[in-house]
Every structure is written in structure tokens, then in C-alpha cells.
Amino acid sequence: MKTLEQMFLHLNWANQRIIEALHTNKTEDQEALRLFSHILLAERIWLTRLEGKDSTQLPIWTEEGLSRCQERARENKKSYDAYLPI
């Protein structure tokens, strides 16, 4: 479990660095946002699977803006923190 905890601490750290980089990019790189959104959705799918729930109906590709990505990253962190009390 300690390895998983360290992995998710790193995951959150990396997500925050990506958010900071996207925030400083004034052109709102749509491809970067699309890929980051995909990563965040995949994080949610993996947590759903870890919880033993069905993830087949969860989206994996969406077009979302930076504010929604920030919100999704916070939601993922909160959910992973609840699953893996760090």
C-alpha cells in the first residue's frame, strides 16, 4: 500500500504541475487540454475499478476547459485520498 500511496502523491503533484503549465499558456492549447482531460478521466476510471465498481459507462474522451480540468483534478484527489488514506 505504501507504494500506491507514493504513486498517488506523485500523480497529484504531476497534475498540479500540468495545471500550472496550462495556466501560464495564454493560448489555451486545445490539444493539451484534451489530453489532460483524458488523463484525468482515466484516473477516475481506475479508481472506480479499484473500488470494484463498473466503469464501462464512464467517458474517457471529452472536450473540457482548464477550469473543468482543475475541478476534475480536485475531485480525483479527494476520491483517491478517501480510498488511500495518505
Backbone as XML, in Angstrom:
<?xml version="1.0"?>
<chain id="A" units="angstrom">
  <residue number="1" name="MET">
    <atom name="N" x="0.816" y="-1.191" z="0.000"/>
    <atom name="CA" x="0.000" y="0.000" z="0.000"/>
    <atom name="C" x="0.868" y="1.266" z="0.000"/>
  </residue>
  <residue number="2" name="LYS">
    <atom name="N" x="2.024" y="1.194" z="0.638"/>
    <atom name="CA" x="2.891" y="2.369" z="0.702"/>
    <atom name="C" x="3.305" y="2.802" z="-0.707"/>
  </residue>
  <residue number="3" name="THR">
    <atom name="N" x="3.581" y="1.842" z="-1.576"/>
    <atom name="CA" x="3.952" y="2.170" z="-2.951"/>
    <atom name="C" x="2.793" y="2.864" z="-3.660"/>
  </residue>
  <residue number="4" name="LEU">
    <atom name="N" x="1.580" y="2.362" z="-3.478"/>
    <atom name="CA" x="0.411" y="3.002" z="-4.085"/>
    <atom name="C" x="0.232" y="4.420" z="-3.560"/>
  </residue>
  <residue number="5" name="GLU">
    <atom name="N" x="0.400" y="4.597" z="-2.268"/>
    <atom name="CA" x="0.280" y="5.937" z="-1.689"/>
    <atom name="C" x="1.293" y="6.894" z="-2.317"/>
  </residue>
  <residue number="6" name="GLN">
    <atom name="N" x="2.531" y="6.433" z="-2.471"/>
    <atom name="CA" x="3.564" y="7.277" z="-3.077"/>
    <atom name="C" x="3.240" y="7.584" z="-4.537"/>
  </residue>
  <residue number="7" name="MET">
    <atom name="N" x="2.701" y="6.599" z="-5.236"/>
    <atom name="CA" x="2.333" y="6.816" z="-6.638"/>
    <atom name="C" x="1.243" y="7.879" z="-6.754"/>
  </residue>
  <residue number="8" name="PHE">
    <atom name="N" x="0.245" y="7.843" z="-5.867"/>
    <atom name="CA" x="-0.833" y="8.806" z="-5.958"/>
    <atom name="C" x="-0.427" y="10.183" z="-5.454"/>
  </residue>
  <residue number="9" name="LEU">
    <atom name="N" x="0.506" y="10.240" z="-4.529"/>
    <atom name="CA" x="1.069" y="11.538" z="-4.149"/>
    <atom name="C" x="1.782" y="12.166" z="-5.344"/>
  </residue>
  <residue number="10" name="HIS">
    <atom name="N" x="2.539" y="11.343" z="-6.064"/>
    <atom name="CA" x="3.237" y="11.828" z="-7.258"/>
    <atom name="C" x="2.236" y="12.214" z="-8.345"/>
  </residue>
  <residue number="11" name="LEU">
    <atom name="N" x="1.193" y="11.426" z="-8.514"/>
    <atom name="CA" x="0.164" y="11.720" z="-9.505"/>
    <atom name="C" x="-0.449" y="13.095" z="-9.263"/>
  </residue>
  <residue number="12" name="ASN">
    <atom name="N" x="-0.804" y="13.381" z="-8.026"/>
    <atom name="CA" x="-1.367" y="14.690" z="-7.706"/>
    <atom name="C" x="-0.351" y="15.798" z="-7.943"/>
  </residue>
  <residue number="13" name="TRP">
    <atom name="N" x="0.882" y="15.564" z="-7.564"/>
    <atom name="CA" x="1.940" y="16.550" z="-7.803"/>
    <atom name="C" x="2.039" y="16.841" z="-9.301"/>
  </residue>
  <residue number="14" name="ALA">
    <atom name="N" x="2.066" y="15.788" z="-10.115"/>
    <atom name="CA" x="2.186" y="15.960" z="-11.562"/>
    <atom name="C" x="0.973" y="16.683" z="-12.138"/>
  </residue>
  <residue number="15" name="ASN">
    <atom name="N" x="-0.220" y="16.327" z="-11.669"/>
    <atom name="CA" x="-1.420" y="17.016" z="-12.150"/>
    <atom name="C" x="-1.354" y="18.505" z="-11.847"/>
  </residue>
  <residue number="16" name="GLN">
    <atom name="N" x="-0.884" y="18.865" z="-10.673"/>
    <atom name="CA" x="-0.773" y="20.275" z="-10.308"/>
    <atom name="C" x="0.243" y="21.002" z="-11.183"/>
  </residue>
  <residue number="17" name="ARG">
    <atom name="N" x="1.348" y="20.344" z="-11.533"/>
    <atom name="CA" x="2.343" y="20.960" z="-12.418"/>
    <atom name="C" x="1.753" y="21.180" z="-13.807"/>
  </residue>
  <residue number="18" name="ILE">
    <atom name="N" x="0.956" y="20.221" z="-14.285"/>
    <atom name="CA" x="0.329" y="20.369" z="-15.604"/>
    <atom name="C" x="-0.653" y="21.533" z="-15.577"/>
  </residue>
  <residue number="19" name="ILE">
    <atom name="N" x="-1.445" y="21.619" z="-14.526"/>
    <atom name="CA" x="-2.395" y="22.724" z="-14.399"/>
    <atom name="C" x="-1.665" y="24.063" z="-14.410"/>
  </residue>
  <residue number="20" name="GLU">
    <atom name="N" x="-0.575" y="24.154" z="-13.666"/>
    <atom name="CA" x="0.207" y="25.395" z="-13.644"/>
    <atom name="C" x="0.732" y="25.737" z="-15.032"/>
  </residue>
  <residue number="21" name="ALA">
    <atom name="N" x="1.241" y="24.730" z="-15.747"/>
    <atom name="CA" x="1.777" y="24.969" z="-17.089"/>
    <atom name="C" x="0.674" y="25.405" z="-18.047"/>
  </residue>
  <residue number="22" name="LEU">
    <atom name="N" x="-0.485" y="24.770" z="-17.971"/>
    <atom name="CA" x="-1.596" y="25.157" z="-18.841"/>
    <atom name="C" x="-2.110" y="26.547" z="-18.490"/>
  </residue>
  <residue number="23" name="HIS">
    <atom name="N" x="-2.039" y="26.889" z="-17.216"/>
    <atom name="CA" x="-2.494" y="28.207" z="-16.765"/>
    <atom name="C" x="-1.614" y="29.322" z="-17.333"/>
  </residue>
  <residue number="24" name="THR">
    <atom name="N" x="-0.327" y="29.061" z="-17.450"/>
    <atom name="CA" x="0.593" y="30.079" z="-17.962"/>
    <atom name="C" x="0.554" y="30.169" z="-19.489"/>
  </residue>
  <residue number="25" name="ASN">
    <atom name="N" x="-0.018" y="29.150" z="-20.131"/>
    <atom name="CA" x="-0.140" y="29.151" z="-21.586"/>
    <atom name="C" x="-1.377" y="29.941" z="-21.975"/>
  </residue>
  <residue number="26" name="LYS">
    <atom name="N" x="-1.190" y="31.155" z="-22.383"/>
    <atom name="CA" x="-2.312" y="32.057" z="-22.660"/>
    <atom name="C" x="-3.108" y="31.664" z="-23.904"/>
  </residue>
  <residue number="27" name="THR">
    <atom name="N" x="-2.579" y="30.806" z="-24.750"/>
    <atom name="CA" x="-3.279" y="30.450" z="-25.984"/>
    <atom name="C" x="-4.297" y="29.332" z="-25.773"/>
  </residue>
  <residue number="28" name="GLU">
    <atom name="N" x="-4.385" y="28.769" z="-24.576"/>
    <atom name="CA" x="-5.296" y="27.660" z="-24.287"/>
    <atom name="C" x="-5.131" y="26.562" z="-25.330"/>
  </residue>
  <residue number="29" name="ASP">
    <atom name="N" x="-4.017" y="25.895" z="-25.290"/>
    <atom name="CA" x="-3.702" y="24.799" z="-26.210"/>
    <atom name="C" x="-4.766" y="23.709" z="-26.092"/>
  </residue>
  <residue number="30" name="GLN">
    <atom name="N" x="-5.660" y="23.631" z="-27.066"/>
    <atom name="CA" x="-6.791" y="22.707" z="-27.020"/>
    <atom name="C" x="-6.352" y="21.248" z="-27.013"/>
  </residue>
  <residue number="31" name="GLU">
    <atom name="N" x="-5.298" y="20.926" z="-27.723"/>
    <atom name="CA" x="-4.820" y="19.538" z="-27.744"/>
    <atom name="C" x="-4.264" y="19.148" z="-26.376"/>
  </residue>
  <residue number="32" name="ALA">
    <atom name="N" x="-3.539" y="20.048" z="-25.735"/>
    <atom name="CA" x="-3.006" y="19.761" z="-24.399"/>
    <atom name="C" x="-4.153" y="19.583" z="-23.400"/>
  </residue>
  <residue number="33" name="LEU">
    <atom name="N" x="-5.173" y="20.427" z="-23.492"/>
    <atom name="CA" x="-6.331" y="20.302" z="-22.605"/>
    <atom name="C" x="-7.081" y="18.993" z="-22.863"/>
  </residue>
  <residue number="34" name="ARG">
    <atom name="N" x="-7.215" y="18.623" z="-24.125"/>
    <atom name="CA" x="-7.904" y="17.379" z="-24.479"/>
    <atom name="C" x="-7.167" y="16.174" z="-23.894"/>
  </residue>
  <residue number="35" name="LEU">
    <atom name="N" x="-5.848" y="16.175" z="-24.016"/>
    <atom name="CA" x="-5.052" y="15.065" z="-23.491"/>
    <atom name="C" x="-5.059" y="15.037" z="-21.959"/>
  </residue>
  <residue number="36" name="PHE">
    <atom name="N" x="-4.975" y="16.198" z="-21.336"/>
    <atom name="CA" x="-5.001" y="16.246" z="-19.873"/>
    <atom name="C" x="-6.364" y="15.804" z="-19.353"/>
  </residue>
  <residue number="37" name="SER">
    <atom name="N" x="-7.419" y="16.218" z="-20.018"/>
    <atom name="CA" x="-8.762" y="15.782" z="-19.644"/>
    <atom name="C" x="-8.868" y="14.263" z="-19.740"/>
  </residue>
  <residue number="38" name="HIS">
    <atom name="N" x="-8.301" y="13.692" z="-20.781"/>
    <atom name="CA" x="-8.294" y="12.236" z="-20.958"/>
    <atom name="C" x="-7.580" y="11.553" z="-19.787"/>
  </residue>
  <residue number="39" name="ILE">
    <atom name="N" x="-6.455" y="12.102" z="-19.392"/>
    <atom name="CA" x="-5.693" y="11.540" z="-18.266"/>
    <atom name="C" x="-6.534" y="11.583" z="-16.990"/>
  </residue>
  <residue number="40" name="LEU">
    <atom name="N" x="-7.178" y="12.716" z="-16.742"/>
    <atom name="CA" x="-7.993" y="12.847" z="-15.533"/>
    <atom name="C" x="-9.186" y="11.896" z="-15.551"/>
  </residue>
  <residue number="41" name="LEU">
    <atom name="N" x="-9.808" y="11.721" z="-16.706"/>
    <atom name="CA" x="-10.919" y="10.773" z="-16.820"/>
    <atom name="C" x="-10.437" y="9.342" z="-16.597"/>
  </residue>
  <residue number="42" name="ALA">
    <atom name="N" x="-9.256" y="9.029" z="-17.116"/>
    <atom name="CA" x="-8.695" y="7.690" z="-16.910"/>
    <atom name="C" x="-8.386" y="7.453" z="-15.430"/>
  </residue>
  <residue number="43" name="GLU">
    <atom name="N" x="-7.909" y="8.480" z="-14.728"/>
    <atom name="CA" x="-7.680" y="8.351" z="-13.283"/>
    <atom name="C" x="-8.973" y="7.963" z="-12.576"/>
  </residue>
  <residue number="44" name="ARG">
    <atom name="N" x="-10.061" y="8.600" z="-12.969"/>
    <atom name="CA" x="-11.366" y="8.303" z="-12.360"/>
    <atom name="C" x="-11.806" y="6.871" z="-12.663"/>
  </residue>
  <residue number="45" name="ILE">
    <atom name="N" x="-11.585" y="6.447" z="-13.891"/>
    <atom name="CA" x="-11.938" y="5.072" z="-14.274"/>
    <atom name="C" x="-11.154" y="4.075" z="-13.441"/>
  </residue>
  <residue number="46" name="TRP">
    <atom name="N" x="-9.862" y="4.297" z="-13.269"/>
    <atom name="CA" x="-9.054" y="3.356" z="-12.484"/>
    <atom name="C" x="-9.503" y="3.311" z="-11.028"/>
  </residue>
  <residue number="47" name="LEU">
    <atom name="N" x="-9.865" y="4.450" z="-10.457"/>
    <atom name="CA" x="-10.356" y="4.433" z="-9.087"/>
    <atom name="C" x="-11.662" y="3.645" z="-9.004"/>
  </residue>
  <residue number="48" name="THR">
    <atom name="N" x="-12.531" y="3.848" z="-9.964"/>
    <atom name="CA" x="-13.792" y="3.114" z="-9.993"/>
    <atom name="C" x="-13.526" y="1.615" z="-10.028"/>
  </residue>
  <residue number="49" name="ARG">
    <atom name="N" x="-12.568" y="1.201" z="-10.815"/>
    <atom name="CA" x="-12.205" y="-0.218" z="-10.893"/>
    <atom name="C" x="-11.612" y="-0.712" z="-9.582"/>
  </residue>
  <residue number="50" name="LEU">
    <atom name="N" x="-10.741" y="0.094" z="-8.960"/>
    <atom name="CA" x="-10.170" y="-0.294" z="-7.671"/>
    <atom name="C" x="-11.256" y="-0.489" z="-6.620"/>
  </residue>
  <residue number="51" name="GLU">
    <atom name="N" x="-12.310" y="0.309" z="-6.721"/>
    <atom name="CA" x="-13.423" y="0.204" z="-5.781"/>
    <atom name="C" x="-14.349" y="-0.969" z="-6.109"/>
  </residue>
  <residue number="52" name="GLY">
    <atom name="N" x="-14.053" y="-1.680" z="-7.200"/>
    <atom name="CA" x="-14.862" y="-2.829" z="-7.594"/>
    <atom name="C" x="-16.160" y="-2.455" z="-8.279"/>
  </residue>
  <residue number="53" name="LYS">
    <atom name="N" x="-16.233" y="-1.255" z="-8.805"/>
    <atom name="CA" x="-17.448" y="-0.772" z="-9.469"/>
    <atom name="C" x="-17.291" y="-0.869" z="-10.986"/>
  </residue>
  <residue number="54" name="ASP">
    <atom name="N" x="-18.419" y="-0.803" z="-11.674"/>
    <atom name="CA" x="-18.440" y="-0.843" z="-13.136"/>
    <atom name="C" x="-18.039" y="0.520" z="-13.702"/>
  </residue>
  <residue number="55" name="SER">
    <atom name="N" x="-17.057" y="0.526" z="-14.564"/>
    <atom name="CA" x="-16.581" y="1.774" z="-15.159"/>
    <atom name="C" x="-16.915" y="1.872" z="-16.642"/>
  </residue>
  <residue number="56" name="THR">
    <atom name="N" x="-17.662" y="0.911" z="-17.169"/>
    <atom name="CA" x="-17.887" y="0.862" z="-18.610"/>
    <atom name="C" x="-18.673" y="2.045" z="-19.161"/>
  </residue>
  <residue number="57" name="GLN">
    <atom name="N" x="-19.452" y="2.710" z="-18.348"/>
    <atom name="CA" x="-20.252" y="3.837" z="-18.833"/>
    <atom name="C" x="-19.581" y="5.192" z="-18.610"/>
  </residue>
  <residue number="58" name="LEU">
    <atom name="N" x="-18.414" y="5.200" z="-18.008"/>
    <atom name="CA" x="-17.716" y="6.470" z="-17.762"/>
    <atom name="C" x="-17.040" y="6.951" z="-19.043"/>
  </residue>
  <residue number="59" name="PRO">
    <atom name="N" x="-17.077" y="8.255" z="-19.298"/>
    <atom name="CA" x="-16.432" y="8.792" z="-20.508"/>
    <atom name="C" x="-14.916" y="8.739" z="-20.376"/>
  </residue>
  <residue number="60" name="ILE">
    <atom name="N" x="-14.238" y="8.612" z="-21.510"/>
    <atom name="CA" x="-12.781" y="8.617" z="-21.496"/>
    <atom name="C" x="-12.221" y="9.786" z="-22.319"/>
  </residue>
  <residue number="61" name="TRP">
    <atom name="N" x="-12.989" y="10.298" z="-23.274"/>
    <atom name="CA" x="-12.576" y="11.451" z="-24.079"/>
    <atom name="C" x="-13.680" y="12.504" z="-24.025"/>
  </residue>
  <residue number="62" name="THR">
    <atom name="N" x="-13.338" y="13.706" z="-23.586"/>
    <atom name="CA" x="-14.269" y="14.834" z="-23.632"/>
    <atom name="C" x="-13.483" y="16.095" z="-23.948"/>
  </residue>
  <residue number="63" name="GLU">
    <atom name="N" x="-14.174" y="17.094" z="-24.390"/>
    <atom name="CA" x="-13.572" y="18.406" z="-24.626"/>
    <atom name="C" x="-13.901" y="19.270" z="-23.414"/>
  </residue>
  <residue number="64" name="GLU">
    <atom name="N" x="-12.908" y="19.559" z="-22.592"/>
    <atom name="CA" x="-13.132" y="20.348" z="-21.386"/>
    <atom name="C" x="-12.118" y="21.470" z="-21.295"/>
  </residue>
  <residue number="65" name="GLY">
    <atom name="N" x="-12.536" y="22.549" z="-20.673"/>
    <atom name="CA" x="-11.651" y="23.683" z="-20.472"/>
    <atom name="C" x="-10.775" y="23.496" z="-19.242"/>
  </residue>
  <residue number="66" name="LEU">
    <atom name="N" x="-9.892" y="24.441" z="-19.036"/>
    <atom name="CA" x="-8.948" y="24.355" z="-17.924"/>
    <atom name="C" x="-9.661" y="24.349" z="-16.574"/>
  </residue>
  <residue number="67" name="SER">
    <atom name="N" x="-10.681" y="25.169" z="-16.419"/>
    <atom name="CA" x="-11.363" y="25.213" z="-15.120"/>
    <atom name="C" x="-12.005" y="23.865" z="-14.791"/>
  </residue>
  <residue number="68" name="ARG">
    <atom name="N" x="-12.559" y="23.186" z="-15.791"/>
    <atom name="CA" x="-13.160" y="21.865" z="-15.546"/>
    <atom name="C" x="-12.066" y="20.841" z="-15.238"/>
  </residue>
  <residue number="69" name="CYS">
    <atom name="N" x="-10.929" y="20.943" z="-15.896"/>
    <atom name="CA" x="-9.811" y="20.047" z="-15.596"/>
    <atom name="C" x="-9.332" y="20.254" z="-14.164"/>
  </residue>
  <residue number="70" name="GLN">
    <atom name="N" x="-9.241" y="21.510" z="-13.726"/>
    <atom name="CA" x="-8.840" y="21.794" z="-12.353"/>
    <atom name="C" x="-9.834" y="21.168" z="-11.374"/>
  </residue>
  <residue number="71" name="GLU">
    <atom name="N" x="-11.106" y="21.330" z="-11.661"/>
    <atom name="CA" x="-12.147" y="20.771" z="-10.800"/>
    <atom name="C" x="-12.059" y="19.242" z="-10.771"/>
  </residue>
  <residue number="72" name="ARG">
    <atom name="N" x="-11.870" y="18.637" z="-11.939"/>
    <atom name="CA" x="-11.772" y="17.179" z="-12.014"/>
    <atom name="C" x="-10.523" y="16.674" z="-11.264"/>
  </residue>
  <residue number="73" name="ALA">
    <atom name="N" x="-9.423" y="17.398" z="-11.349"/>
    <atom name="CA" x="-8.210" y="17.005" z="-10.626"/>
    <atom name="C" x="-8.457" y="17.047" z="-9.115"/>
  </residue>
  <residue number="74" name="ARG">
    <atom name="N" x="-9.171" y="18.080" z="-8.650"/>
    <atom name="CA" x="-9.515" y="18.160" z="-7.226"/>
    <atom name="C" x="-10.425" y="16.997" z="-6.817"/>
  </residue>
  <residue number="75" name="GLU">
    <atom name="N" x="-11.414" y="16.701" z="-7.648"/>
    <atom name="CA" x="-12.327" y="15.589" z="-7.363"/>
    <atom name="C" x="-11.561" y="14.263" z="-7.293"/>
  </residue>
  <residue number="76" name="ASN">
    <atom name="N" x="-10.659" y="14.061" z="-8.249"/>
    <atom name="CA" x="-9.872" y="12.823" z="-8.256"/>
    <atom name="C" x="-9.015" y="12.713" z="-7.004"/>
  </residue>
  <residue number="77" name="LYS">
    <atom name="N" x="-8.362" y="13.821" z="-6.631"/>
    <atom name="CA" x="-7.520" y="13.794" z="-5.434"/>
    <atom name="C" x="-8.350" y="13.445" z="-4.206"/>
  </residue>
  <residue number="78" name="LYS">
    <atom name="N" x="-9.495" y="14.094" z="-4.076"/>
    <atom name="CA" x="-10.367" y="13.832" z="-2.933"/>
    <atom name="C" x="-10.792" y="12.361" z="-2.907"/>
  </residue>
  <residue number="79" name="SER">
    <atom name="N" x="-11.159" y="11.822" z="-4.040"/>
    <atom name="CA" x="-11.595" y="10.425" z="-4.116"/>
    <atom name="C" x="-10.451" y="9.461" z="-3.813"/>
  </residue>
  <residue number="80" name="TYR">
    <atom name="N" x="-9.271" y="9.737" z="-4.364"/>
    <atom name="CA" x="-8.119" y="8.866" z="-4.082"/>
    <atom name="C" x="-7.692" y="8.985" z="-2.625"/>
  </residue>
  <residue number="81" name="ASP">
    <atom name="N" x="-7.758" y="10.185" z="-2.062"/>
    <atom name="CA" x="-7.423" y="10.351" z="-0.647"/>
    <atom name="C" x="-8.362" y="9.535" z="0.241"/>
  </residue>
  <residue number="82" name="ALA">
    <atom name="N" x="-9.635" y="9.492" z="-0.143"/>
    <atom name="CA" x="-10.597" y="8.707" z="0.625"/>
    <atom name="C" x="-10.327" y="7.208" z="0.476"/>
  </residue>
  <residue number="83" name="TYR">
    <atom name="N" x="-9.892" y="6.802" z="-0.705"/>
    <atom name="CA" x="-9.610" y="5.387" z="-0.962"/>
    <atom name="C" x="-8.299" y="4.958" z="-0.312"/>
  </residue>
  <residue number="84" name="LEU">
    <atom name="N" x="-7.302" y="5.807" z="-0.433"/>
    <atom name="CA" x="-5.959" y="5.540" z="0.129"/>
    <atom name="C" x="-5.657" y="6.612" z="1.163"/>
  </residue>
  <residue number="85" name="PRO">
    <atom name="N" x="-6.051" y="6.431" z="2.396"/>
    <atom name="CA" x="-5.798" y="7.476" z="3.399"/>
    <atom name="C" x="-4.304" y="7.765" z="3.523"/>
  </residue>
  <residue number="86" name="ILE">
    <atom name="N" x="-3.898" y="8.869" z="2.945"/>
    <atom name="CA" x="-2.469" y="9.244" z="2.902"/>
    <atom name="C" x="-2.188" y="10.213" z="4.030"/>
  </residue>
</chain>
